[in-house]
Amino acid sequence: MNGFRKSIAAAAIAGSMLVGGVVGAVLYGATTIAASAATTATTPTPAPPGTTPSGKFVPNETAAHEATESAAREAQENAGQVPTVP
């Protein structure tokens, strides 16, 4: 009877591992779906001149824009600041 009890214990452990894995996967999937649904992609709109913009400054790093930029402006953008120089 000792071998039978070992088989039952092994089956119980394997079953609980399987159920735990399924429950973990379902919970992970639900939180991933909820997190992706909570985020929305929006395009930032520029603030009118003379006002303080809200949010994080995102510099324009395109080659055409970089070619016309002064060194002072580039330094401000690299520092994460809103440029105040042309």
MARVEXSE-527885 format. One record per residue (C-alpha): residue in one letter; x, y, z negated. Coordinates in steps of 0.02 Angstrom, whole numbers, plus 32768, in hexadecimal, padded with zeros to 4 digits. Layout:
N
AXYZ
...
END
This chain:
86
M800080008000
N809680727FEB
G80B1807C80AA
F7FF980A780C2
R800581398048
K80A0817A80A1
S804381748147
I7FAF81D380FE
A8023825680B2
A8082826A8157
A7FDE827D81B6
A7FA082FF8139
I804283638147
A8040835B8206
G7F89838D820B
S7FA484218198
M8038845A8200
L7FD0844F829E
V7F3E84AF8251
G7FB585318209
G8006854982B4
V7F5E85618309
V7F2185DA8284
G7FC5863C8290
A7FB98646834D
V7F0586828346
L7F2D870882C5
Y7FC687418327
G7F60874B83C8
A7ED787AE8372
T7F51882D832A
T7FAA883E83D1
I7F06885F842B
A7ECF88DB83A7
A7F75893783AE
S7F728944846B
A7EBE897E846A
A7EE68A0583EA
T7F6B8A568458
T7F368ABE84EC
A7FA38B038574
T7F908BBE8586
T7FF28C3785EE
P80338CCD858E
T7FF38D7685C5
P80698E0985BB
A80468E8D8538
P801E8F3B8575
P80B18FB58570
G80C7900B84CA
T80778F808463
T80C58EF883FA
P80A48E4E8448
S806D8DBD83DC
G80B98D1083E9
K81648CD6841F
F81C68D3084A6
V81EE8CC2853D
P82748D0D85AE
N826C8D04866B
E83018C99869D
T82E68C908759
A837E8CB387C6
A832B8D48881D
H83018D998776
E83AC8D76872A
A84048DCA87BD
T83AF8E718798
E83C68E6C86DA
S84418ED58677
A84BA8E8485FC
A84638EDA856A
R83B98E96859D
E83FF8DE685B3
A844E8DF08506
Q83A68E1F84B9
E834F8D908514
N83D48D1484DB
A83BB8D4E8428
G83008D2B8437
Q82D18DE3842F
V82578E40849D
P82C58EA88510
T82C28F6384F1
V83418F918577
P83288F888633
END
